[in-house]
């Protein structure tokens, strides 16, 4: 199971690398259209960390899935939107469900009452995810718009986010130690040979 945790601004290169690794179909699904590498790089460079929260799924320290929540607290104080991307090696393993559930909790705890998500009409997995978490789906041209109505935050939702943040940080440390142990073991085996 991957380590799920918030992505820090210093990890932007990991996020950019993840988006650039998406195959053609997954990149098309994430951005509801074809984007060149240069446009993906500009998207990453334009992220405003004061209005964006990124959650990531890390496997062996490498970002393999992410959800990006973005809102404008001045223009739309109670609204935000999210986009999700999962590399093919993790698809169908529940990672998308975990990321959507967690980002909806994050949004709720920031006083966001409505979260929008857009996907292509043929993106069956995203439509199923939206339905699973109570999203109202509407067809708009060739795209599906999902609207999630969120309740106000409460003690449980705030505690849940804090617990999941702590668990993600702890698991990240354990994962890093496991990677270091594997590297050290491999190095000793090479030296012994």
Phi, psi and omega in degrees: 000133180290160174277124179254122179201167177292146178264130181272155178306327179292346180262013178306320177302326177294318180295314179301314180298320178299310181297323180289335178282342181303136177290172186305314182293318182289324177293319178299317180294319182295318186255010183046041178169171180277129177232138175284167176302321182296320180291321176298317179296321177294321177302313181295318181295334183271359181298127175261107187294339177288343180234013182230138171238131177243132172247142181231157173249114184253132175240119183053039177081000181252130180290121182240352178202150182204154171231134183245116177257126183224137178212168177237101187294343180271309182284317181228078189297335183247019181229152176204171175224158176225155174229143185234145178218130179230126177294151188304329181295339181252355183293143179079014182245011178087001182294317179301317178299316180296315181296318180295314180301315183290321181289330176292325175294316178301314180299313180304316183289349175258015176077014178280128183260335180227129177240132180253146175218133178247144174211165177290148181303327182276000181277083185298320181297316181291323177297318178296319177298316180300314179297318182302326183257021172082016179288138174269121185263140176220137178277129179227094186069233178264012182240156175253130173254128177249136178241124177253122175266122184251142174284167176296157178294155174220181183299323181293313182295323179291317178295322180297314179298317180297318179297315181292326175297315179296317179297317179298317179295315180297313180295327178295319178295314179298318179297317178298320178294322179294320178296315179298321179296316179297318179296317180296317179297316179297321180295315179297322179293320178296319180292325181286335183283000000 
